[in-house]
Amino acid sequence: MALAKALWNLLLQDAFKVNFWGAFRMCQACLPEMKKNSSGSIINIASGKVGNGQITLI
């Protein structure tokens, strides 16, 4: 059971790294250029694989 919990935590951390930190860092990278141009849009799309409390491995 401890191994399953450890695996779940690793998978959840990986999903969070991609879905949250990836989008956050992309916004940080784009904002200076958008400010310079006084225009732009940011549209974030995440996988949603963790939304229901289960991770689906493909």
TIGUBA-230476 format. One record per residue: residue number from 1; residue in one letter; z, y, x of N, C-alpha, C in turn. Coordinates in Angstrom, 3 decimals. Layout:
<NUM,"A",<Z,Y,X>,<Z,Y,X>,<Z,Y,X>>
...
//
This chain:
<1,"M",<0.000,-1.195,0.821>,<0.000,0.000,0.000>,<0.000,1.258,0.864>>
<2,"A",<0.745,1.220,1.977>,<0.804,2.380,2.871>,<-0.567,2.670,3.467>>
<3,"L",<-1.327,1.618,3.780>,<-2.669,1.796,4.328>,<-3.589,2.450,3.304>>
<4,"A",<-3.498,2.031,2.056>,<-4.319,2.619,0.991>,<-3.971,4.097,0.802>>
<5,"K",<-2.703,4.422,0.860>,<-2.282,5.819,0.715>,<-2.779,6.653,1.891>>
<6,"A",<-2.702,6.106,3.099>,<-3.185,6.818,4.286>,<-4.692,7.048,4.190>>
<7,"L",<-5.431,6.045,3.738>,<-6.880,6.182,3.573>,<-7.196,7.234,2.518>>
<8,"W",<-6.479,7.194,1.409>,<-6.676,8.188,0.345>,<-6.452,9.600,0.888>>
<9,"N",<-5.380,9.786,1.659>,<-5.077,11.105,2.218>,<-6.181,11.572,3.165>>
<10,"L",<-6.713,10.665,3.972>,<-7.806,11.032,4.886>,<-9.058,11.431,4.112>>
<11,"L",<-9.391,10.675,3.082>,<-10.566,10.987,2.280>,<-10.404,12.320,1.542>>
<12,"L",<-9.217,12.553,1.038>,<-8.940,13.804,0.341>,<-9.022,14.990,1.297>>
<13,"Q",<-8.487,14.827,2.498>,<-8.557,15.892,3.503>,<-10.000,16.192,3.881>>
<14,"D",<-10.812,15.156,4.050>,<-12.223,15.359,4.385>,<-12.950,16.098,3.271>>
<15,"A",<-12.697,15.710,2.034>,<-13.341,16.379,0.906>,<-12.917,17.845,0.837>>
<16,"F",<-11.649,18.127,1.086>,<-11.150,19.500,1.068>,<-11.780,20.320,2.187>>
<17,"K",<-11.912,19.717,3.363>,<-12.533,20.413,4.489>,<-13.952,20.844,4.140>>
<18,"V",<-14.696,19.961,3.538>,<-16.093,20.264,3.206>,<-16.172,21.241,2.044>>
<19,"N",<-15.501,20.940,0.947>,<-15.661,21.717,-0.286>,<-14.969,23.075,-0.248>>
<20,"F",<-13.832,23.171,0.390>,<-13.140,24.458,0.437>,<-13.479,25.228,1.706>>
<21,"W",<-13.143,24.647,2.859>,<-13.327,25.380,4.113>,<-14.797,25.630,4.428>>
<22,"G",<-15.668,24.706,4.073>,<-17.096,24.924,4.302>,<-17.606,26.129,3.527>>
<23,"A",<-17.254,26.213,2.254>,<-17.674,27.344,1.417>,<-17.021,28.641,1.895>>
<24,"F",<-15.755,28.578,2.262>,<-15.040,29.763,2.731>,<-15.679,30.319,4.004>>
<25,"R",<-15.966,29.451,4.963>,<-16.555,29.900,6.230>,<-17.983,30.398,6.044>>
<26,"M",<-18.712,29.809,5.119>,<-20.068,30.282,4.850>,<-20.019,31.705,4.274>>
<27,"C",<-19.087,31.957,3.385>,<-18.925,33.314,2.842>,<-18.574,34.291,3.955>>
<28,"Q",<-17.663,33.904,4.839>,<-17.288,34.770,5.949>,<-18.496,35.086,6.832>>
<29,"A",<-19.368,34.112,7.027>,<-20.542,34.316,7.878>,<-21.565,35.231,7.211>>
<30,"C",<-21.683,35.167,5.897>,<-22.697,35.949,5.176>,<-22.262,37.371,4.862>>
<31,"L",<-20.980,37.597,4.698>,<-20.502,38.906,4.251>,<-20.896,40.091,5.138>>
<32,"P",<-20.834,39.983,6.451>,<-21.226,41.151,7.257>,<-22.674,41.597,7.002>>
<33,"E",<-23.585,40.661,6.901>,<-24.986,41.009,6.626>,<-25.147,41.584,5.223>>
<34,"M",<-24.420,41.034,4.270>,<-24.489,41.545,2.908>,<-23.927,42.969,2.837>>
<35,"K",<-22.847,43.228,3.551>,<-22.285,44.579,3.585>,<-23.271,45.549,4.229>>
<36,"K",<-23.911,45.116,5.318>,<-24.874,45.964,6.008>,<-26.046,46.335,5.095>>
<37,"N",<-26.497,45.375,4.286>,<-27.614,45.596,3.368>,<-27.180,46.169,2.025>>
<38,"S",<-25.887,46.255,1.783>,<-25.337,46.713,0.498>,<-25.863,45.896,-0.677>>
<39,"S",<-26.119,44.636,-0.459>,<-26.558,43.764,-1.555>,<-26.401,42.299,-1.137>>
<40,"G",<-26.551,41.444,-2.110>,<-26.506,40.010,-1.857>,<-25.691,39.282,-2.894>>
<41,"S",<-25.877,37.990,-2.938>,<-25.134,37.122,-3.863>,<-24.700,35.873,-3.118>>
<42,"I",<-23.550,35.380,-3.493>,<-23.061,34.115,-2.949>,<-22.870,33.158,-4.111>>
<43,"I",<-23.498,32.007,-4.010>,<-23.354,30.964,-5.027>,<-22.811,29.730,-4.324>>
<44,"N",<-21.602,29.312,-4.696>,<-20.980,28.134,-4.094>,<-21.152,26.935,-5.011>>
<45,"I",<-21.602,25.841,-4.433>,<-21.748,24.590,-5.172>,<-21.019,23.511,-4.384>>
<46,"A",<-20.081,22.825,-5.023>,<-19.325,21.763,-4.362>,<-19.645,20.423,-5.009>>
<47,"S",<-19.262,19.358,-4.350>,<-19.625,18.024,-4.817>,<-18.913,17.618,-6.102>>
<48,"G",<-17.667,18.038,-6.288>,<-16.928,17.656,-7.478>,<-16.476,16.212,-7.483>>
<49,"K",<-16.536,15.540,-6.365>,<-16.173,14.121,-6.297>,<-14.678,13.884,-6.439>>
<50,"V",<-13.852,14.912,-6.266>,<-12.407,14.728,-6.304>,<-11.812,15.256,-7.600>>
<51,"G",<-12.607,15.899,-8.428>,<-12.118,16.598,-9.610>,<-11.283,15.770,-10.565>>
<52,"N",<-11.558,14.492,-10.699>,<-10.827,13.669,-11.655>,<-9.717,12.856,-11.007>>
<53,"G",<-9.380,13.166,-9.746>,<-8.322,12.432,-9.064>,<-8.800,11.184,-8.366>>
<54,"Q",<-10.086,10.909,-8.444>,<-10.651,9.741,-7.766>,<-11.799,10.188,-6.894>>
<55,"I",<-11.916,9.580,-5.736>,<-13.045,9.875,-4.864>,<-14.044,8.745,-5.014>>
<56,"T",<-15.274,9.099,-5.276>,<-16.345,8.112,-5.414>,<-17.072,8.021,-4.091>>
<57,"L",<-17.054,6.863,-3.492>,<-17.760,6.671,-2.227>,<-19.174,6.182,-2.516>>
<58,"I",<-20.131,6.854,-1.913>,<-21.535,6.477,-2.121>,<-22.075,5.878,-0.841>>
//
